[in-house]
Every structure is written in structure tokens, then in C-alpha cells.
Amino acid sequence: MRGDTTALDTTLGLHKLNKFNYLRRDDLELLPFANVGQSHNKLSLQLPAFSFVPSFAGGARRETQLNAADLNYYRVPTPLTELYFKTAFVQGQQLDAAFTTNVSEGLNISLAYKGVRSLGQYQHILTSTGDFRGTVFYESPDKHYQLKAHLVNQELLNQENGGLTESALLLYTTADPEFDDRGRLDVNFENAQNVIHSAGYFAQQEYFFNPEKPGSLLHSIGLETGHQAKSFLYTQKTAFEGFGPAYKEENLYTKATGFNTRIKAFGNLNLSHGIKIMPYLSHISLRYGYDRLLDLNDGVIPSEISNRFFVTGLELKGQWKIWQLDGSFSQGFASGQEFGHIDFGAKKSFGNGYSFGAKYARNTRPVAVNMRLNQSDYKAYNWFKDFGPVTTQSLDLRLHFPYVGLLKGSFTELENYAYFGLDENGAHPLPIQYNQKVQHLKIHHDKTWRLGSWGYQSEIIYQNVLNGAEVLPVPDLLTRQTVFFEDEWFKKAAKIQTGVRLKYFTEFNLPAYDPVLAEFYVQSEESLGAFPLVDFFFQTKIRQTRLFLIYEHMNQLFQGENNHFSAPGIPYRDASLRFGLVWNFFK
């Protein structure tokens, strides 16, 4: 039911170029900040994967936080190592190294570490991140017992400067040559940082009744256990008046912690016509809060929120006539609130490059914990909200035609949508729950044309917020266009690909960033965007090594003014030459 298998991909192509970044995945619909490992603003509606465990604090850095989908289990005939390296900005590098080996035929271990340290081009935006991943996969000689387990430990440290001051913004936008050294531009403060720390483990044990006959009715039973601990820390040496009055003027310190534990029992059954189902029952407990209770004039802010609940569900996968089916259902019961999820998808490949897929999903999930409870040394950043769950419905369609390309469409409707907006005075971020439906339409086209050694890839995303555009700002148009040339050099020992890549999105109310919360919030005073991001790239593959040379945002060198921002008051990256490699080697 889970654990799709794939082979190691060492090919060279645009799909690898688009993943050659800190996140190690395609970032078309994201807008990174100036330094590596900082926040990523969103250029489209991106719903998190459904979970009964609510999202933690520091949502602006959710893209950089590890989740279960980022972990792989291995089975390799020989030891395998992968090294990823890419230059950062001013006194820094980034590295992601992974090693895996089969100690015996049925036992595999893997160790991986990803680390970044980058000073950045602006004052006080240093990032220092590190995460460790370790996995174990074991299968008994008789194939009856299987174990999958992993350990994760991650720390994300980001210095905060509150963006450029008003005078520095003027010098930046007018491209004053005396301030091409970005470290000379003044920032709002240089004395704050936040740190996100996460540690957890997971173990899945499964017993197979008759491994020689995988089609038997009762295929297997299993047990999953997992625990995760997270913390979000914000410190600042002296209070910044832009955040409003504070309870103390020096050594501001706020730390939120969260814990969740999950236990899940499941079974795998084979029904007729190749349909497989996995019924399960799980128990989840969670706790989030602080080490203090606040008794304020307008009410008491409790020290924590906690909950325990059961979840029952069913996963389905199989083949029915010409259709591949995939679906799931789950229902949770907790403290008077009911959470649930249902999705069902079907797809069909017609051969010769034609395929069709459709998926419907509906879920009701809890609001992020820091929207319900937050404490801070800044007075305006303390609240305790009784928010109801958010209900999401979506319909996704996927069509592929050889001469047309890939066409994807989605329609999403949200009820009780929760977001960070500004208070009545427009001074401070505040969690808000929208009392109307939000409706979002998205169409994505992707096609590559080739003529000899030349190629052209076009990706276009059209979006329209039919209702609720004031709380869900997205650009109407987002596109990435790439012209490339590819060849084989040195008697075909090296495959090369070089070209120009352009990314562009239309102007919209780009969400603003708040460093106290490490969250983005909706603002309506400033429209940003409509600036091109042009990269020149050269990449080559020699055996299992891929080398990259990228001149990022090179068009900024020829502009008379700077209008590129990652958020209001926070500039996007300047033109920079970066290089790196991905090296896979086998013993």
C-alpha cells in the first residue's frame, strides 16, 4: 500500500537542473529569500499534505523542514554514496551527503547529513542549518518479517534583520552604484534570530503470512510507532519599536515546544480483481505550548494546548479493468471536533504517450498550533484562539498528449480558511479565520520541443482566485521558459547541456514576512512582481558525476533600477555565479 519503489536516476536533463537547489526539488512555484536556507514565499496555492497532526510554528520555513516524504529506504547491490555541493553567498557552502549499504542481503542502513552555512550579502542574515537522517531496512531470511525505521535531527538557525530601512530601500531601488555592496545598506535591526529544532524517530514492523503467495487474502499485519519533538525559539537583544510595545526592552526570549506521538496498527488484504486494501487504527497524542501562563488585561493566555484522539481508516490500491485505482479514507475523533480525509483517484495509460488521471479529495484538518496559541515578549503577539478546522475540497485532472504536452488542472475550495493578516489598525500580524469560501482555479501546461541538438521547454501556470482573492493573493500568471543546446563531447565521454532559463510572474500583493513569527502574512498596500529572473546555465555529466555552472538572475546586471523583491522590504537575490556538483559513486 505504501513504499513505492524507484531506481537511482543519474541522467542529465532540465528536471535535474530545476532540482539543483537547497531544497533538492523543483522550486518553480516558490520565491526564495536572498540567502540560502532562508524562507520561501509562495507563488501559488500549496496545501500541505493532509495530517491529523496540526502544523507547527515557523510556517515560512516549512519548505526547509524535513518530513516523511523526504526520507528514502534503500536496497542496493553495492555501497552507494551521493554527494551534493553548491556554492552559497559570502563565506559559506552547502553540502548534502548520503551513504547507504546492504550489510547483508536483508539488512540495509543509510546515513545522510545536509549542512549549510552562508553569511549572505546583506547585514545580519546568516543561515546555519544541519540535519541528520538515518534509516534501517531489514527483511528476515524467510521473508516473513520486515522492519523500516529512521531517525531525524534537524536544526535551522536564521539571523533576522527585519528588511531594509526606508532610506536603504530608496538606495536599493534606484540602483545607486555606491551600494552595490549590499552590506552597506541599513537594515531595521541586527540583534535577532530564530531557531527551529526538530528530532524524531519512526519504526514500522510488518509480518507477512505467506510471502511466497503475495495474492493471499490476509497478506500482512503491522505496527507503526513514531515520536517527534519540535521547538521554535526567537531571541532579540533589544526590542524593536516596529513590533510595538514589549514587556521588557532587553534580552527578549520566547520558546515554543511541541510533541506528538503516533501508534498505528494495520493489515493488508487482497480482494478480488487485484484490489488491495489496508485497514488501520491509530492513536495520536500531541502537546504544544510554553513554560509560562500569561494573565493579561484582556484574558488569560494558557501555557499549552494538548489533545489525544483515535483515527480509523482504510487505504485502497489496485487495478479495475483498464483503470489504476488509488484511494484512502480516514476519520479522527478528538474533543468534540471531527477530522477526516477521503480521496479517490483513477488513471489510465493509453500507450503512445497518451494518459489520463483524475483525483478527488476532501479533508477536514486542524489549524496550525501557533494560530491557536502564541506567546511573545511583544504585547501584540499574544493570543489564544478557538479556531474550527479547515475543510478543503479539490478536484485534480491530468492529461498527457505527445504533441500537446502535459496539462494539469485543479479546482480547490476551502472553508474556514485560516491565514495571517493584519489587525484592525494594520500594524501587526494576527491569525484570522475567513468566514466565506475560498475558491482557487489552477491550470499548468508543460511541453518540451526538440529540433536536432536544440530544445525548448515551456511551463505556464494560470491561476484565478474566484472567491477570496483578498485573503489568498497569487499571481495570475507564472511561467518558466528554457532554451537549451545539448551535445556529447570528448568522444561521447561527456554529455553537456547549456542554455538560458527565464522565470516570470505577474504583479500581485506579495505576502509580507514577520520575523517574530517566521510567518508570511497577507498585505494589501504593495504590489510586487512582474520582474524576470534570467539564468544562464551549463551542466555536464561525466560517468555518474553531474557538474553545474549557473549565472543566476544575470539580467539584473543590465537593469537601471532594482524592483525585485522576495517580500515587501526584503530584496531578492542579485546576479551571482554559482557552481556545484552531484556525484553518485558505487563501490
C-alpha positions in Angstrom: 0.0 0.0 0.0 3.0 2.3 0.6 6.6 2.5 -0.2 6.7 2.9 -4.0 10.0 1.7 -5.5 12.2 3.7 -7.8 15.7 3.3 -9.3 18.5 5.8 -8.8 18.4 8.4 -11.6 21.8 9.6 -12.8 20.6 11.1 -16.1 21.2 14.7 -17.2 18.3 17.0 -18.0 16.3 20.1 -17.2 14.4 18.2 -14.5 17.8 17.7 -12.7 18.7 21.4 -13.2 15.5 22.6 -11.7 16.1 20.4 -8.6 19.7 21.7 -8.2 18.9 23.9 -5.2 18.9 23.8 -1.4 15.5 22.1 -1.3 16.6 19.4 -3.8 13.3 19.7 -5.6 11.7 21.9 -8.3 11.1 25.4 -6.9 9.1 26.8 -9.8 6.2 27.9 -7.5 8.5 29.3 -4.8 10.4 32.6 -4.4 13.4 32.2 -2.2 14.9 34.9 0.0 18.3 36.4 -0.6 20.3 33.8 1.4 20.4 30.1 1.1 18.3 28.3 3.7 16.0 31.3 4.5 12.3 31.4 3.9 10.5 30.8 0.6 7.5 32.9 -0.4 4.8 31.0 -2.3 3.6 31.9 -5.9 0.7 29.5 -5.9 -1.8 27.8 -3.5 0.2 25.0 -2.0 -1.7 22.9 0.5 0.3 20.8 2.9 -0.1 17.0 2.8 -3.0 16.0 4.9 -2.2 15.2 8.5 -4.2 14.9 11.7 -1.2 16.5 13.5 -1.5 20.3 13.0 1.3 22.3 11.5 3.9 23.7 13.9 5.3 27.2 14.2 7.6 28.9 11.8 5.5 28.3 8.7 7.6 30.5 6.5 10.4 27.8 6.8 8.1 24.8 6.2 9.8 24.2 2.9 13.1 23.7 4.6 11.8 21.4 7.3 12.1 17.6 6.8 9.0 15.4 6.6 8.5 11.7 6.0 8.3 12.1 2.2 11.9 13.4 2.2 13.3 10.1 3.6 14.2 7.1 1.5 14.8 3.5 2.3 17.3 1.6 0.2 18.2 -1.8 -1.1 21.5 -1.7 -3.1 23.7 -4.5 -4.5 26.9 -2.4 -3.8 27.6 0.5 -1.4 26.2 3.8 -2.8 27.3 7.4 -2.0 25.7 10.6 -3.2 27.4 14.0 -2.7 25.7 17.3 -3.4 27.6 20.5 -3.3 26.7 24.1 -4.3 28.3 27.4 -3.5 26.4 29.8 -1.2 26.6 33.5 -0.7 29.7 35.1 1.0 31.7 32.9 3.3 29.6 29.8 3.0 28.9 26.4 1.3 26.1 23.9 1.2 26.6 20.1 1.2 24.3 17.1 1.3 26.0 13.7 1.7 24.3 10.3 1.8 25.7 6.8 2.1 23.9 3.5 2.1 25.0 -0.1 2.0 23.5 -3.6 2.4 25.3 -5.1 5.4 23.8 -8.4 4.4 21.2 -9.4 1.8 18.3 -8.5 4.1 19.8 -5.6 6.1 20.4 -2.1 4.7 21.5 1.0 6.6 21.8 4.6 5.3 23.3 7.7 6.8 22.9 11.3 5.5 23.8 14.8 6.6 22.8 18.1 5.0 24.5 21.2 6.2 24.6 24.9 5.1 26.4 27.9 6.5 26.1 31.1 4.5 26.8 34.7 5.7 24.7 36.3 2.9 25.2 39.6 1.1 23.1 41.8 3.4 23.7 42.6 7.0 22.7 40.0 9.7 21.1 37.3 7.5 23.4 34.4 8.3 21.9 31.0 8.0 23.3 27.9 9.6 21.4 24.7 9.1 22.1 21.0 9.6 20.1 17.8 9.5 20.9 14.2 10.1 18.9 11.3 8.6 19.5 7.7 9.4 17.4 4.7 8.1 17.4 1.0 8.6 15.6 -1.6 6.4 15.6 -5.2 7.4 14.0 -8.3 6.0 14.3 -11.7 7.6 15.7 -14.6 5.6 12.4 -16.3 5.4 10.7 -13.0 4.2 8.1 -13.2 6.9 9.3 -10.1 8.9 10.2 -6.6 7.7 11.4 -3.6 9.6 11.7 0.0 8.4 13.0 2.6 10.9 14.5 6.1 10.7 15.9 8.8 13.0 15.9 12.5 12.1 17.5 15.5 13.8 17.3 19.0 12.2 18.3 22.5 13.3 17.6 25.7 11.3 19.2 28.9 12.5 18.4 32.2 10.8 19.5 35.6 11.8 16.8 38.3 11.2 17.2 41.9 10.2 13.6 43.0 9.6 14.3 44.0 6.0 15.8 47.3 4.6 15.1 50.7 6.2 13.1 53.2 4.1 16.2 55.1 3.1 18.0 51.9 2.2 15.1 50.8 0.1 15.4 54.0 -1.9 19.1 53.5 -2.5 18.4 49.9 -3.5 15.6 50.5 -5.9 17.4 53.4 -7.7 20.4 51.1 -8.1 22.9 53.5 -6.6 26.3 52.1 -7.6 27.8 53.1 -4.2 25.6 50.4 -2.6 26.3 47.5 -5.0 28.0 46.1 -1.9 24.7 45.1 -0.2 26.4 45.0 3.2 26.4 48.9 3.2 22.6 49.1 3.1 21.0 49.7 6.5 18.6 47.2 7.9 15.9 47.6 10.6 17.8 45.7 13.3 20.8 43.4 13.7 20.1 41.7 17.0 17.6 38.9 16.4 17.5 35.3 15.3 15.1 32.4 15.4 15.9 28.7 15.6 13.8 25.7 14.7 14.8 22.4 16.1 13.2 19.0 15.3 14.0 15.5 16.3 12.1 12.3 15.9 12.0 8.6 15.2 9.8 6.2 13.3 9.5 2.4 13.2 7.3 0.2 11.1 7.2 -3.6 11.7 5.3 -5.8 9.3 4.7 -9.6 9.4 3.9 -11.4 6.1 1.8 -14.6 6.5 2.6 -16.2 3.1 5.4 -14.3 1.3 5.5 -16.9 -1.4 1.9 -16.1 -2.3 1.5 -12.3 -2.3 -2.0 -12.6 -3.6 -3.4 -14.4 -0.5 -6.4 -12.8 1.3 -4.6 -11.8 4.5 -1.3 -10.6 3.2 0.3 -9.0 6.3 -0.3 -7.2 9.6 1.9 -4.5 11.1 2.6 -1.9 13.7 3.9 1.7 13.3 5.3 3.9 16.1 6.6 7.4 15.9 7.5 10.4 18.0 8.5 13.9 17.1 9.7 16.8 19.2 9.9 20.4 17.8 10.9 23.8 19.2 10.8 27.3 17.9 13.0 29.9 19.6 13.0 33.7 19.0 15.6 35.9 20.7 16.4 39.6 20.4 18.9 41.6 22.4 16.8 44.8 22.4 13.2 45.4 21.5 12.4 46.9 18.1 9.7 49.6 18.2 8.3 48.5 14.8 6.8 45.4 16.6 5.0 47.6 19.1 5.3 47.7 22.9 7.2 45.0 24.7 7.0 43.6 28.2 10.8 44.1 28.5 13.3 46.1 26.5 16.3 43.8 26.6 17.1 40.1 26.2 13.7 39.1 24.6 13.3 35.3 24.6 10.4 33.1 23.6 10.4 29.4 23.1 7.6 27.2 21.9 7.8 23.4 22.1 5.6 20.7 20.5 5.4 16.9 20.9 3.4 14.3 19.1 3.3 10.5 19.4 1.7 8.1 17.0 0.8 4.4 17.2 -0.8 2.7 14.3 -1.9 -0.9 13.8 -2.7 -2.1 10.2 -3.3 -5.0 8.0 -3.1 -5.7 4.3 -5.8 -7.6 2.5 -6.0 -8.8 -1.2 -9.6 -8.7 -2.6 -10.8 -9.9 -5.9 -9.8 -8.3 -9.2 -6.4 -7.2 -7.9 -7.7 -4.7 -5.4 -5.7 -4.3 -2.2 -6.9 -2.6 1.0 -5.2 -1.6 4.2 -7.5 -1.0 7.2 -5.9 0.6 10.2 -6.5 2.1 13.6 -4.1 4.6 15.2 -3.8 6.7 18.3 -2.3 10.2 18.3 -1.3 12.5 21.2 0.0 16.0 20.8 1.1 18.8 23.0 2.2 22.4 22.2 3.0 25.3 24.4 5.3 27.3 26.6 6.7 27.2 30.1 4.5 30.0 31.4 0.9 31.2 31.7 0.1 34.8 30.9 -2.6 36.7 32.8 -3.3 39.8 30.7 -5.9 42.5 31.0 -7.9 41.1 28.1 -7.8 37.5 29.2 -5.6 34.5 30.1 -3.2 33.0 27.6 -2.7 29.4 28.7 0.6 27.7 28.8 -0.3 24.9 26.3 -2.8 23.0 24.2 -2.9 19.2 24.2 -5.1 16.6 22.6 -5.5 12.8 22.3 -7.6 11.1 19.7 -8.1 7.9 17.7 -8.1 7.6 13.9 -9.6 4.8 11.9 -9.1 4.5 8.2 -8.6 2.5 5.0 -6.2 2.7 2.0 -7.0 1.2 -1.3 -4.9 0.4 -4.4 -5.3 -1.8 -7.4 -6.4 -2.4 -10.9 -10.0 -2.4 -12.1 -10.5 -3.2 -15.8 -8.4 -0.5 -17.6 -8.0 1.8 -14.6 -5.4 2.0 -11.9 -7.1 3.0 -8.7 -5.7 4.7 -5.6 -7.7 6.0 -2.6 -7.9 6.4 1.1 -10.4 7.2 3.9 -9.7 8.2 7.5 -11.8 9.6 10.3 -10.5 11.1 13.6 -12.3 11.8 16.8 -11.0 14.4 19.2 -12.5 16.7 21.9 -15.8 17.4 20.2 -14.1 18.1 16.8 -14.1 15.6 14.0 -11.3 15.5 11.5 -11.4 13.3 8.4 -10.0 12.7 5.0 -11.2 11.0 1.8 -9.6 10.8 -1.6 -10.0 8.7 -4.7 -8.0 8.7 -7.9 -8.0 6.8 -11.2 -5.5 6.9 -14.1 -5.0 5.2 -17.4 -2.2 5.0 -19.9 -3.4 4.5 -23.4 0.0 3.9 -25.0 2.0 6.1 -27.4 2.4 8.8 -24.8 -1.4 9.3 -24.1 -2.5 9.2 -20.5 -5.3 10.5 -18.3 -5.7 10.8 -14.5 -8.3 12.3 -12.1 -8.4 12.6 -8.3 -11.0 14.0 -5.9 -10.1 14.8 -2.3 -11.9 16.2 0.7 -10.5 16.7 4.1 -11.1 18.5 7.4 -7.9 19.3 9.3 -6.9 21.2 12.4 -5.5 24.8 12.2 -1.8 25.3 12.8 -1.0 25.3 16.5 0.7 28.8 16.5 -2.5 30.3 15.1 -4.4 29.0 18.1 -1.8 29.8 20.8 1.1 32.2 20.7 3.2 33.9 23.4 5.8 36.6 23.0 7.6 39.4 24.8 6.0 41.7 22.3 2.5 42.5 23.6 0.7 42.4 20.2 1.9 38.8 19.6 0.0 37.1 22.4 -3.3 35.3 21.6 -5.4 32.2 22.3 -7.9 31.5 19.5 -10.8 29.0 19.3 -10.5 28.2 15.6 -12.5 25.5 14.0 -11.0 23.0 11.5 -10.4 23.9 7.9 -12.3 21.9 5.2 -10.7 21.5 1.8 -12.2 20.0 -1.4 -10.2 19.6 -4.6 -10.5 18.1 -8.0 -7.4 17.4 -10.0 -7.1 16.4 -13.6 -4.0 15.3 -15.5 -3.8 14.8 -19.3 -0.8 14.0 -21.4 -0.7 14.1 -25.2 2.6 13.6 -27.2 2.2 16.7 -29.4 0.4 18.9 -26.8 2.4 18.0 -23.7 1.3 17.7 -20.1 -1.8 19.6 -19.0 -2.8 19.7 -15.3 -5.8 21.4 -13.8 -7.1 21.7 -10.3 -10.1 23.4 -8.6 -9.8 23.9 -4.8 -12.4 25.1 -2.4 -11.6 25.9 1.3 -14.0 26.6 4.1 -12.9 28.3 7.4 -9.6 29.1 5.7 -7.0 30.3 8.3 -4.3 32.8 7.5 -2.1 35.5 9.0 -3.4 39.0 8.2 -3.1 42.4 9.8 -5.0 43.7 12.8 -7.7 46.4 12.6 -5.0 49.1 12.8 -2.9 47.5 10.1 0.1 47.4 12.4 0.7 43.7 13.4 0.1 40.2 12.1 -2.8 38.3 13.6 -4.3 34.9 12.8 -7.7 35.2 11.1 -10.3 32.6 10.0 -12.1 33.6 6.9 -15.9 33.2 7.2 -16.5 32.7 3.4 -15.4 30.1 0.9 -12.1 30.5 -0.9 -12.1 29.1 -4.5 -9.0 28.7 -6.5 -8.5 27.5 -10.1 -5.1 26.5 -11.5 -4.1 25.3 -15.0 -0.5 24.1 -15.6 0.9 23.3 -19.1 4.4 21.7 -19.6 5.8 20.8 -23.0 9.3 20.3 -24.5 10.1 20.6 -28.2 13.4 19.4 -29.8 15.0 20.1 -33.2 18.3 18.4 -33.6 20.6 19.4 -30.7 18.4 22.3 -29.7 15.4 22.2 -27.4 12.8 24.5 -25.9 10.8 23.8 -22.7 7.7 25.9 -21.8 5.9 25.8 -18.5 2.9 28.1 -17.9 0.7 28.3 -14.9 -2.5 30.2 -14.9 -4.4 30.9 -11.6 -7.6 32.6 -10.7 -9.0 33.0 -7.2 -12.7 33.0 -7.9 -13.6 33.9 -4.4 -11.5 35.2 -1.5 -8.7 36.9 -3.5 -8.2 39.3 -0.7 -7.0 36.5 1.7 -5.2 34.3 -0.9 -3.0 36.5 -3.1 -1.4 34.7 -6.0 -0.1 35.9 -9.4 -2.4 35.3 -12.3 0.4 34.0 -14.5 3.6 32.1 -13.6 5.9 30.8 -16.3 9.3 29.3 -16.8 10.8 29.2 -20.3 14.0 27.4 -21.2 16.1 27.4 -24.4 18.9 24.8 -24.4 21.5 23.1 -26.5 22.8 19.6 -25.8 25.6 17.6 -27.3 28.2 14.9 -26.5 31.8 15.9 -26.2 35.2 14.1 -25.9 34.2 11.0 -27.9 30.8 10.9 -26.1 32.5 10.7 -22.7 30.7 13.8 -21.5 27.1 14.8 -22.2 26.6 18.6 -22.0 23.5 20.8 -21.8 23.6 24.6 -21.8 21.1 27.4 -22.3 19.0 30.2 -20.8 16.2 29.8 -18.3 13.6 32.6 -17.7 11.1 32.7 -14.8 8.4 35.3 -14.6 5.3 36.0 -12.6 2.7 38.8 -12.8 2.4 41.5 -10.2 0.3 40.8 -7.1 0.2 41.6 -3.4 3.2 39.5 -2.4 2.8 38.3 1.2 4.9 40.1 3.8 7.3 38.4 6.2 7.3 38.7 10.0 10.5 37.6 11.8 8.9 37.2 15.3 6.6 34.5 14.0 8.7 33.4 11.0 5.4 33.5 9.1 4.1 35.2 6.0 1.0 37.4 6.3 -1.4 39.0 3.8 -0.9 42.6 3.0 -2.8 44.8 0.5 -0.7 48.0 0.3 2.1 47.0 -2.0 2.0 45.1 -5.3 5.3 43.4 -6.3 6.4 41.1 -9.1 6.4 41.4 -12.9 10.2 41.1 -12.9 12.1 38.5 -15.0 14.6 36.1 -13.5 17.0 35.0 -16.2 19.7 32.3 -15.6 22.4 31.1 -17.9 23.4 27.5 -17.2 25.9 24.9 -18.2 25.7 21.4 -17.0 27.6 18.2 -17.9 27.6 14.6 -17.0 30.7 12.5 -16.9 30.0 8.9 -15.8 27.9 9.3 -12.6 29.0 12.9 -11.9 26.9 15.9 -12.9 28.6 19.3 -12.8 26.6 22.6 -12.8 27.6 26.2 -13.6 24.7 28.7 -13.2 24.8 32.5 -13.6 21.6 33.3 -11.6 19.5 36.4 -12.3 22.0 37.7 -14.7 19.6 40.2 -16.2 19.9 42.2 -13.0 23.3 43.4 -14.3 21.6 45.3 -17.1 18.7 46.9 -15.2 18.6 50.6 -14.5 16.7 50.0 -11.2 16.1 47.2 -8.8 12.5 46.1 -8.5 13.0 42.5 -7.5 11.8 41.5 -4.0 11.1 38.3 -2.2 8.7 40.1 0.2 7.9 43.7 0.9 11.1 45.4 2.1 13.2 42.2 1.5 15.2 42.1 -1.7 15.5 39.1 -4.0 19.0 37.7 -4.9 21.3 39.8 -7.0 23.1 38.4 -10.0 25.6 35.7 -8.9 27.7 33.0 -10.5 27.3 29.7 -8.7 28.6 26.2 -9.3 28.4 22.7 -7.8 28.0 19.0 -8.5 26.1 15.9 -7.7 28.3 12.8 -7.5 27.0 9.3 -7.4 29.6 6.6 -7.0 29.4 2.9 -6.4 32.0 0.6 -5.0 
